[in-house]
């Protein structure tokens, strides 16, 4: 049954891919403009999850975690990065300012998550390995034109 649900989800996602791509693009545009206006240096990129990559992820989760997706809605609630924006900072000390910009520019759907959880993060100017803050956001309706208001419902991971 899980395989059937995954197949149905993927067929639906392929039809919705452009929606997620455009939602990520809008978050990217708004965030990049805010960062530039504040003078913060960062590289901001966006993407919608590629269907082939998504299929591998779903089948792997179903196999490894014995996650039996019982509905398409269950898949949507499990996979939170269908639309994504990445902000790569030049200076780790800018994290607090970027946090403020994201918090006031978008609707946070849940508290941010820090990775890795166990190690303290350095604010030195030297690269000290991977660490990130993940935000799950929605676009603010008042910042969208009538044509783009439909993207306010999209969940985007920054």
Residue pairs with C-beta under 8 A, 6 or more apart in sequence:
1 68
1 70
2 62
2 67
2 68
2 69
2 70
3 62
5 69
5 70
5 71
5 72
5 74
5 75
6 55
6 58
6 59
6 62
6 69
6 75
8 72
9 58
9 69
9 72
9 75
9 76
10 51
10 54
10 55
10 58
12 72
13 20
13 51
13 54
13 82
14 51
17 48
17 51
18 48
19 151
19 154
20 48
20 49
20 82
20 83
20 154
21 47
21 48
21 83
22 148
22 151
23 48
23 83
23 139
23 151
23 154
23 156
24 46
24 47
24 48
24 83
24 84
24 85
24 156
25 46
26 139
26 144
26 148
26 151
27 46
27 83
27 85
27 106
27 137
27 139
27 156
27 158
28 44
28 45
28 46
28 85
30 105
30 106
30 139
30 143
31 44
31 85
31 87
31 101
31 102
31 105
31 106
31 158
32 44
34 101
34 105
35 42
35 44
35 87
35 98
35 101
38 97
38 101
40 89
40 94
40 97
40 98
40 101
41 89
41 90
41 91
41 94
42 87
42 88
42 89
42 90
42 94
42 98
43 86
43 87
43 88
44 85
44 86
44 87
44 88
45 85
45 86
45 88
46 83
46 84
46 85
46 86
47 83
47 84
48 82
48 83
48 84
49 57
49 79
49 81
49 82
49 83
49 84
54 79
54 82
57 79
58 69
58 75
58 79
61 67
61 78
62 68
62 69
67 78
69 75
69 78
80 136
80 155
80 157
81 157
82 155
83 154
83 155
83 156
83 157
84 156
84 157
84 158
85 156
85 157
85 158
86 158
87 98
87 158
89 95
89 98
91 125
92 121
92 122
92 123
92 124
92 125
93 123
93 125
95 121
95 123
95 133
99 112
99 133
102 108
102 135
102 137
102 158
105 140
105 143
106 135
106 137
106 138
106 139
106 140
106 156
106 158
107 137
107 138
107 139
107 140
108 135
108 136
108 137
109 136
109 137
109 138
109 155
110 136
112 133
112 134
112 135
113 133
113 134
114 121
114 131
114 132
114 133
114 134
115 130
115 131
115 132
115 133
115 134
116 130
116 131
119 131
121 128
121 131
122 128
134 157
134 158
135 157
135 158
136 155
136 156
136 157
136 158
137 155
137 156
137 157
137 158
138 152
138 153
138 154
138 155
138 156
139 148
139 151
139 152
139 154
139 156
140 152
141 149
141 152
144 151
144 152
